[in-house]
Every structure is written in structure tokens, then in C-alpha cells.
Amino acid sequence: MKGKEWKEKGKLLLINLLLIVVCFATLVPILYAFSVSLNEQNSLLGSDFSFIPQRITLENYRKVFVEEPVLLWLKNSLLLAGVTVTVSLCTGIPAAYIFSRKRFPGRSGILQTLILLYAFPSLLSMTALYKLLSPMGLINTRMGLIIVYTGTMAVFALWNMKGYFDTIPVEIEEASMIDGASPIQIVMKIVLPLAKPAIAVTAMMVLIYVWNEYIFAINFMTGEDAYTLAAGLYSLQANETSGSWPVFSAAALVVSLPILVIFFALQKNMASGLTSGGVKG
Amino acid sequence: MKPLKTKKKNTILFSYLWSMPSLLLICLIVIFPIIYTGYISLTNMNVYHWFTYDLIGLKNYREALLVFDSGFIPALLLTILWTVVNMVLQLVIAYVLASLLNTKGLRLRNLYRTLLVFPWAMPGYVSILLWKTGMFNSQFGLLNQWMEKLGFSPIKWLAGDGIAFICCTVVNLWLALPFMITIIDGALQSVDQSFYESALLDGAGWIERTVYITIPSIRPIIAPSVIITIFTTFKQFDVIYLMTQQAGAKTGAHIHTILTYAYENAFITNNYGYSSAVSIVIFVILIIFSYVINRKPKEEV
């Protein structure tokens, strides 16, 4: 009996060790960037590099905010994200509710088209979008990017919210209908409060999409002033010959922080809010 | 009979009225550009013929599908290889880690879980850029620093096709595993424990329990997520583009998935007509793919 107990303990110790190694290996790129961003030495070629910087400095972070137009990019990103979230949710939620609850001719055809559109990467119609937006003078404007993002996210919002509405039992609404509530009252007082977590997750996914989208931003916008955070970070990256890796890693962590906070705040809702719609961001 | 009919008509009108803004947005911004892409694919539009392009019929499609050297078919084959390699590794590694997380008596389970989902929480393109510069950079990347310490000569991680493919796979696994671990972890917890107890009484070993109990039990639960991941892996663009072929900073590797291939032809070599044809072919592949997948469950039921 005792031998068996020891065997169990040894097994548990081994599994713990293995998981610690895996967790550490997972975090290496982030820890390394964090350590570099705090490191005073500009040259990283020294062979005495360690994960704990010898002399800690916030100089790289100061440079990010003072020498690079990060605050301007932040403003651009927030503006674009705000408009995109508002438009895609305000149009998407009513449509999603209708598609979840009402049966009408054309419904299943539209839903099937939506599945296909969801599979279609917007990257592939970039040429066409460029060609369509440029005669309207919308290239290199915020409006142009807003249009592109809103369209892509309209499909996502509609599909994700519909998936969630499908999981709310109709019986709740039918019961209040019998109690004499009007359709508008039912939606405002019962359905929307119930859907709050899904709305929050959908809004956050749209925000994260705009926050992270770089390929349209770098192709449709020219000039640093018009960049979003993602495009700006892309332009800051250090390559083999130019750019500062410590400043870039500081900027990368600054840009990631809000997304990390949102993710861990919503983590519980993340799995249910996403899998119910059958889509992953 | 008549009031019923008007009521039905009202429902239709009401439904379309409320979903109109969303559907209109989608038609104008998503569907119309796709149709327009189809039109461009029939022309010779490129940087010299930006305004003065001509219709040239199916020439672009012939070039993409029938001429092996034009690069689309190799890119498609590589994309399939990429998808298979990534999915197999992802499922195996995620299954092993999720099983370890579910070991009885593991106290720090929640800490491990939180640390392991970290890559999922980071913005994807930031992580890829951090990997590219922090880990793989041939001068100050961490991997080459370690190589040097161990007495090896530094390696150009992203310069060759094979090694770049492996590096991209590592990064993609790093990005995708947290989601898969979370899904499999959740599925494992839903398996009825009494199955294992009776199996243990029957003297079934670990392999038998895995093959006959665990996998059949979790398969239906993880299937939708696996299918979605197959799609995202097949459509992967960011990893390969950001790691190896950013405009002006190519690393020398020539690995193309279908999406990076379409992008390169559109915005690097500016062959818009040809690239649009490639886009339409990819779209058709995705349609067939999702049609096949959506059909299968119905047949089983």
C-alpha cells in the first residue's frame, strides 16, 4: 500500500514538473520581450544576457509614448473600433433576433449565404474594395477603413448573436406574450438583458478585430498620422538591419495589455459566447 | 383564412424591415466586392492596366489551375500539407496536455490553465512579430543566443523553405493550442467517470480506456471546434506572411499558402486580374469544403 502511495506521489510530481516546463516554454517569447523592454543596455548581443535585466529602466516605454505617435494611433484605433462596434451591433442584433425567431421565405437561403460569407476571408476581396473605394475618395481616410471593417463584422455580429438567441428558450417570451407584453417590451425587457453576456463578447470580439487588423490598415492608409495601432506597430518592428528591438517590444506589450485585460475579464463568457454561435474569432 | 394571410404578410414585411440595415450593409460591403472580384478575374487588370483593362475571358483561371509553374497549385498543396501537419500536432499535443491537466490531485491546475491560455489572449499579430524578432532573429534572437552559448554556430531560422515551415508551424501551434486545450479540457470533464470505474474493474489499461472511452466520448463535443480550427488553419495568412514575406523584409524562404499567394499577386506584383481569379478559386474551394462538412452530420443522423 505504501509503495503504491509513493508511486502516485512520484507520478504527480513528474506531471507537475512537466507542466511547469511547458508553461515556462509557452511564456518564453513574452517574458523575453518583457525583459528586453526593461533592459537599459541597448546592445543585446552581450553573451551575459539573462531573463532578469541587470539595470531596470522605463526609458523604452518613455520613448514609445514620447517619440512615436502611439497616442495618435490609439485615438485612431479607438475611433474606428467605436464606430465599427456601434454600427455592427445596432444593425446585427435586430437582424439576428429576427433570424432566430421568425420564419419567413428567404430565411434559410440568406442564412446559408451568411455561412459562406463567414468562410470568405475579406483579404481576398481587397483589390476589389480598393478599386471601389478609390474613385469615391475613400482610400487613406478613416471612413474607408470603417466601411471595410463594418462589413466584415456585420456578418460576424449577425451570425454570433443569432447563435446565442437560438439558445434562449422561446417559452420565456411566449409566457410574457400571454401576460400581455408587446413584442417591443419583450425584446427590451427580457431578451436583451438575457443576451447581455453574448452582446458583451460580440462587442469585444469586434473591438479586438479592429484593434488587431493590420493588413487593410497598412495597404489603405499611407502616412504615419493615419495609422491605427496595429499598422503603427507593424511599422515600428525591428528587422535585421533597422529599428530598435527594445522600443518595439515595449510598444508590443503596451498594445497587448488592453486585449489581455479584456480577455481575462471575459474569459468565462468567452467559451460560451463563442461556441454557441459556432464561430471562433 | 384571409386575416391569417395578412398576418403572415405582415410578419414577412416586419422581418425584412428589421433585418434590412444589416443585410444591406453585408450586400454592399461584402457581397458586391466578391462579385466585383469575379469580374476583375476576367480582365487583365494590373499596375499598367489600372484603368484601361480589357476582358480576357478565362485566361487567368487557366494560368492558375493548369500551369503548375505559375505557383497556385504548389501553394495549394503546401496549404494542405500545412493544415494536416498543424491539425495532427495540435490535436495530439492538446490532448496530452489536457489529460495531464485533468490528473487527479493536481493542486495547481488553475494556475497552469491560466498560464497556458496566455498566447490566446495576446493579439495574434503581436505574438507573431515577437516570435519573429525575439526568437528567430539571426543576430539577437533568443534561439541563436542559446545556440551560441551551447557552442553551435547561429542559424538563419527563416531563410530556408523547410526550416521556415517548421518555425511557422511552431508559432502556429503556440497560437492555436490554448483554444484546443481549453476545448478538450472542457470535453474531458464532461466524460462520465463511472465508465472509467467499470473499465478499471474489467482491467482495462490506459490505452484501452483512451481508445474505447475517452476519444468516443469527447469526439462529438470537440468536433465543431476542430472543424472551425481546420478552416482557420487552411486560411492562415498572418503567421506565414509576417514571419517570412513582409513587403521589403523577405527572409528568403518561399513558402506560400494560398492566401499569401493571392496577396502577393495582388499587392506585391500587382497582378490584380490573376490574383482575383485565384481568390475566386479559393472561395469555391471553401464553399465545397463547408458544403461537404455541413452534409456529413445529416447523413449520420
Contacts between the chains, C-beta under 8 A, distances in Angstrom:
chain1	res1	chain2	res2	distance
A	8	B	105	7.6
A	11	B	103	8.0
A	12	B	103	6.9
A	12	B	105	5.7
A	12	B	106	6.9
A	15	B	100	5.4
A	15	B	103	5.3
A	15	B	106	6.8
A	16	B	106	7.2
A	16	B	108	6.9
A	18	B	100	6.7
A	19	B	97	7.8
A	19	B	100	6.1
A	19	B	101	7.4
A	19	B	108	7.7
A	19	B	112	4.9
A	22	B	97	6.7
A	22	B	116	7.3
A	23	B	112	5.9
A	23	B	115	4.2
A	23	B	116	6.2
A	26	B	115	6.6
A	26	B	116	6.1
A	26	B	118	6.5
A	26	B	119	6.4
A	26	B	174	7.1
A	27	B	115	6.5
A	27	B	118	6.3
A	28	B	135	7.7
A	28	B	142	7.1
A	29	B	127	7.0
A	29	B	130	5.1
A	29	B	131	5.4
A	29	B	134	5.4
A	29	B	135	5.7
A	29	B	142	7.9
A	29	B	174	7.7
A	30	B	118	6.9
A	30	B	122	7.0
A	30	B	127	7.9
A	30	B	130	7.0
A	32	B	134	5.1
A	32	B	135	7.5
A	32	B	142	5.3
A	33	B	130	5.0
A	33	B	134	5.3
A	36	B	134	7.2
A	44	B	140	4.4
A	45	B	139	7.0
A	45	B	140	6.0
A	47	B	145	7.5
A	47	B	148	6.7
A	47	B	149	6.9
A	49	B	145	6.0
A	87	B	25	7.6
A	90	B	21	7.7
A	91	B	21	4.1
A	91	B	22	4.0
A	91	B	25	5.8
A	92	B	22	5.4
A	94	B	18	4.5
A	94	B	19	6.7
A	94	B	21	7.6
A	94	B	22	7.3
A	95	B	18	6.7
A	95	B	19	3.6
A	95	B	21	7.3
A	95	B	22	3.6
A	95	B	23	6.6
A	96	B	22	7.9
A	97	B	18	7.7
A	98	B	14	8.0
A	98	B	15	4.9
A	98	B	18	5.0
A	98	B	19	4.8
A	99	B	19	6.6
A	102	B	11	6.1
A	102	B	14	7.5
A	102	B	15	4.6
A	104	B	11	6.1
A	104	B	12	4.6
A	104	B	15	4.6
A	104	B	16	7.3
A	105	B	12	6.7
A	107	B	15	7.7
A	110	B	23	7.0
A	113	B	31	7.9
A	114	B	26	7.7
A	115	B	290	6.4
A	115	B	294	7.5
A	116	B	286	7.6
A	116	B	287	5.7
A	116	B	290	6.8
A	117	B	26	6.9
A	117	B	30	5.5
A	117	B	31	7.1
A	119	B	231	6.4
A	119	B	286	4.6
A	119	B	287	7.4
A	119	B	289	7.7
A	119	B	290	5.4
A	120	B	30	7.6
A	120	B	34	6.7
A	120	B	283	5.7
A	120	B	286	6.6
A	121	B	235	5.3
A	121	B	237	7.1
A	121	B	259	6.4
A	122	B	30	7.4
A	123	B	237	6.2
A	123	B	259	6.3
A	123	B	262	7.5
A	123	B	263	6.4
A	124	B	37	6.9
A	124	B	259	7.5
A	124	B	262	6.0
A	124	B	279	3.8
A	124	B	282	6.2
A	124	B	283	6.6
A	125	B	30	7.8
A	125	B	33	4.1
A	125	B	34	5.4
A	125	B	36	7.5
A	125	B	37	4.9
A	125	B	279	6.9
A	126	B	263	7.7
A	126	B	266	6.4
A	126	B	267	7.3
A	127	B	37	6.8
A	127	B	40	6.3
A	127	B	266	4.9
A	127	B	267	7.9
A	127	B	272	4.9
A	127	B	275	6.3
A	127	B	276	5.9
A	127	B	279	7.9
A	128	B	33	4.2
A	128	B	34	7.4
A	128	B	36	4.1
A	128	B	37	4.4
A	128	B	40	6.1
A	128	B	276	7.1
A	129	B	33	5.1
A	131	B	36	7.2
A	131	B	40	7.1
A	131	B	272	7.7
A	132	B	32	7.7
A	132	B	33	6.3
A	132	B	36	6.4
A	147	B	29	6.0
A	148	B	29	7.0
A	150	B	25	6.3
A	150	B	29	6.6
A	151	B	25	6.0
A	151	B	26	6.6
A	151	B	28	7.3
A	151	B	29	2.6
A	151	B	30	4.8
A	152	B	29	7.7
A	152	B	30	7.0
A	154	B	22	5.6
A	154	B	25	4.5
A	154	B	26	5.2
A	154	B	29	7.2
A	154	B	30	7.4
A	155	B	26	5.8
A	155	B	30	6.1
A	157	B	22	7.8
A	158	B	22	5.4
A	158	B	26	7.5
A	208	B	123	7.4
A	211	B	123	6.7
A	212	B	123	4.6
A	212	B	124	6.4
A	212	B	125	5.9
A	212	B	126	7.9
A	214	B	125	5.6
A	215	B	237	7.7
A	215	B	241	7.9
A	215	B	263	7.7
A	219	B	267	6.0
A	230	B	123	7.7
A	230	B	125	6.5
A	233	B	125	7.9
A	233	B	126	6.8
A	233	B	129	7.4
A	234	B	125	7.5
A	234	B	129	7.6
A	237	B	129	5.3
A	237	B	132	7.9
A	237	B	133	6.5
A	238	B	133	5.5
A	238	B	137	8.0
A	239	B	133	7.7
A	239	B	249	4.8
A	240	B	137	6.7
A	240	B	138	6.8
A	240	B	139	6.6
A	240	B	249	8.0
A	245	B	133	5.7
A	245	B	134	7.6
A	245	B	137	7.6
A	245	B	140	6.4
A	248	B	129	7.7
A	248	B	133	6.7
A	249	B	130	6.9
A	249	B	133	7.8
A	249	B	134	6.9
A	252	B	126	4.9
A	252	B	129	6.6
A	252	B	130	5.8
A	255	B	123	6.8
A	255	B	126	6.1
A	256	B	122	5.3
A	256	B	123	5.5
A	256	B	126	5.2
A	259	B	121	6.8
A	259	B	122	7.0
A	259	B	123	5.1
A	260	B	121	5.0
A	260	B	122	6.8
A	263	B	120	7.3
A	263	B	121	3.8
A	264	B	114	7.9
A	264	B	121	6.4
A	267	B	117	7.4
A	271	B	182	6.6
A	271	B	186	6.9
A	275	B	224	7.2
A	275	B	225	6.9
A	278	B	224	6.0
A	278	B	228	7.4
A	279	B	228	6.8
A	280	B	179	6.8
A	280	B	225	7.2
A	280	B	228	4.9
A	280	B	229	7.3
A	280	B	232	6.7
